[in-house]
Amino acid sequence: MKLLLDEHFHRNIAPQLRDRGHDVASVTEEGLRGTPDDALLEAATARGRAIVTNNVGDFAALERRWAAEGRTHAGLIYTSDASLSRSAAGVGEVIRRLERELNRHAADDALVNTSIWLAG
């Protein structure tokens, strides 16, 4: 699975996951910072990347709309500030949890048209 980290995640996460052998990019690295959510989902899908986002409300609505329209996306991984800090102090935990999911869902198409929560 390939990931695209939404812009609200710490800049050190993607490079550290790449150092561990995973194909992970950030919205900032891909030149997508400030891109509207619908266009971001389209860009991630075109790149074959599941989006990791804390913006659950907007992306869940997009996910439902795309399903109703018969559109395909590469996957969504949702997080919550209540269970996972996005601060610099939480970087290690975010990396640990994402790496677990990357190993669990290794195939590039593992999350096509699917969403999961980044659990503890």
Kinemage of the C-alpha trace (Angstrom):
@kinemage 1
@onewidth
@group {chain A} dominant
@subgroup {mainchain}
@vectorlist {calphas} color= white
{ca met a 1} P 0.000 0.000 0.000
{ca lys a 2} L 1.174 3.499 -0.790
{ca leu a 3} L 0.172 6.424 1.407
{ca leu a 4} L -0.393 10.148 1.070
{ca leu a 5} L -0.334 12.007 4.394
{ca asp a 6} L -2.737 14.927 4.592
{ca glu a 7} L -1.176 18.291 5.330
{ca his a 8} L -1.895 18.335 9.057
{ca phe a 9} L 0.619 15.546 9.818
{ca his a 10} L 4.147 16.296 11.002
{ca arg a 11} L 6.704 16.698 8.196
{ca asn a 12} L 9.028 14.011 9.663
{ca ile a 13} L 6.556 11.134 9.329
{ca ala a 14} L 6.780 10.461 5.581
{ca pro a 15} L 10.616 10.528 5.429
{ca gln a 16} L 10.920 8.224 8.422
{ca leu a 17} L 8.486 5.711 6.911
{ca arg a 18} L 10.372 5.869 3.596
{ca asp a 19} L 13.600 5.168 5.517
{ca arg a 20} L 11.875 1.995 6.726
{ca gly a 21} L 11.132 0.928 3.142
{ca his a 22} L 7.559 2.179 2.712
{ca asp a 23} L 6.178 4.246 -0.164
{ca val a 24} L 4.823 7.263 1.696
{ca ala a 25} L 4.529 10.874 0.552
{ca ser a 26} L 3.012 13.958 2.108
{ca val a 27} L 0.625 16.452 0.574
{ca thr a 28} L 3.335 19.111 0.946
{ca glu a 29} L 5.981 16.984 -0.807
{ca glu a 30} L 3.589 16.283 -3.668
{ca gly a 31} L 2.772 19.974 -4.162
{ca leu a 32} L -0.837 19.458 -3.061
{ca arg a 33} L -0.938 21.657 0.030
{ca gly a 34} L -4.217 23.590 0.135
{ca thr a 35} L -5.873 21.359 -2.467
{ca pro a 36} L -9.641 20.980 -1.912
{ca asp a 37} L -10.568 17.591 -0.449
{ca asp a 38} L -12.336 16.275 -3.568
{ca ala a 39} L -9.370 17.182 -5.777
{ca leu a 40} L -7.000 15.704 -3.191
{ca leu a 41} L -8.880 12.396 -3.241
{ca glu a 42} L -8.705 12.430 -7.046
{ca ala a 43} L -4.946 13.159 -6.986
{ca ala a 44} L -4.274 10.442 -4.417
{ca thr a 45} L -6.307 7.949 -6.430
{ca ala a 46} L -4.440 8.855 -9.625
{ca arg a 47} L -1.180 8.182 -7.745
{ca gly a 48} L -2.496 4.927 -6.271
{ca arg a 49} L -2.155 6.281 -2.732
{ca ala a 50} L -4.485 5.887 0.229
{ca ile a 51} L -4.963 9.156 2.108
{ca val a 52} L -4.185 9.365 5.814
{ca thr a 53} L -6.310 12.143 7.263
{ca asn a 54} L -7.655 13.593 10.457
{ca asn a 55} L -10.373 15.366 8.452
{ca val a 56} L -12.894 12.591 9.004
{ca gly a 57} L -16.093 14.571 8.480
{ca asp a 58} L -15.196 15.888 5.035
{ca phe a 59} L -13.555 12.721 3.730
{ca ala a 60} L -16.280 10.420 5.079
{ca ala a 61} L -18.830 12.503 3.177
{ca leu a 62} L -16.659 12.300 0.045
{ca glu a 63} L -16.297 8.556 0.518
{ca arg a 64} L -20.084 8.136 0.635
{ca arg a 65} L -20.600 10.396 -2.370
{ca trp a 66} L -17.976 8.598 -4.438
{ca ala a 67} L -19.539 5.229 -3.554
{ca ala a 68} L -22.977 6.485 -4.619
{ca glu a 69} L -21.466 7.702 -7.900
{ca gly a 70} L -19.635 4.403 -8.478
{ca arg a 71} L -16.231 6.092 -8.280
{ca thr a 72} L -13.131 4.279 -7.063
{ca his a 73} L -10.555 5.621 -4.610
{ca ala a 74} L -7.294 4.105 -3.357
{ca gly a 75} L -8.366 4.063 0.291
{ca leu a 76} L -8.709 6.243 3.360
{ca ile a 77} L -7.083 5.905 6.764
{ca tyr a 78} L -8.777 8.025 9.406
{ca thr a 79} L -7.206 9.319 12.610
{ca ser a 80} L -8.525 11.249 15.585
{ca asp a 81} L -6.829 13.713 17.903
{ca ala a 82} L -8.640 11.988 20.751
{ca ser a 83} L -6.674 8.777 20.202
{ca leu a 84} L -3.542 9.897 18.356
{ca ser a 85} L -1.620 13.137 18.850
{ca arg a 86} L -0.416 14.915 15.709
{ca ser a 87} L 2.103 16.992 17.696
{ca ala a 88} L 5.855 16.529 17.376
{ca ala a 89} L 5.732 14.412 20.557
{ca gly a 90} L 3.319 11.988 18.869
{ca val a 91} L 5.366 11.379 15.699
{ca gly a 92} L 6.780 8.065 16.933
{ca glu a 93} L 3.338 6.685 17.743
{ca val a 94} L 1.920 7.771 14.368
{ca ile a 95} L 4.838 6.066 12.621
{ca arg a 96} L 4.403 2.879 14.675
{ca arg a 97} L 0.685 2.655 13.889
{ca leu a 98} L 1.072 3.495 10.198
{ca glu a 99} L 3.883 0.990 9.784
{ca arg a 100} L 1.699 -1.704 11.340
{ca glu a 101} L -1.043 -0.942 8.770
{ca leu a 102} L 1.471 -0.775 5.908
{ca asn a 103} L 2.720 -4.241 6.850
{ca arg a 104} L -0.810 -5.564 7.366
{ca his a 105} L -2.055 -4.196 4.021
{ca ala a 106} L 1.025 -4.634 1.839
{ca ala a 107} L -0.678 -4.934 -1.568
{ca asp a 108} L -0.954 -1.655 -3.494
{ca asp a 109} L -4.712 -2.111 -3.851
{ca ala a 110} L -5.313 -3.301 -0.281
{ca leu a 111} L -7.630 -0.442 0.653
{ca val a 112} L -9.336 0.305 -2.661
{ca asn a 113} L -12.806 1.688 -1.874
{ca thr a 114} L -12.200 0.991 1.809
{ca ser a 115} L -11.582 3.085 4.890
{ca ile a 116} L -10.046 2.107 8.206
{ca trp a 117} L -9.339 3.830 11.495
{ca leu a 118} L -5.751 4.018 12.682
{ca ala a 119} L -6.218 2.092 15.908
{ca gly a 120} L -3.990 1.654 18.939
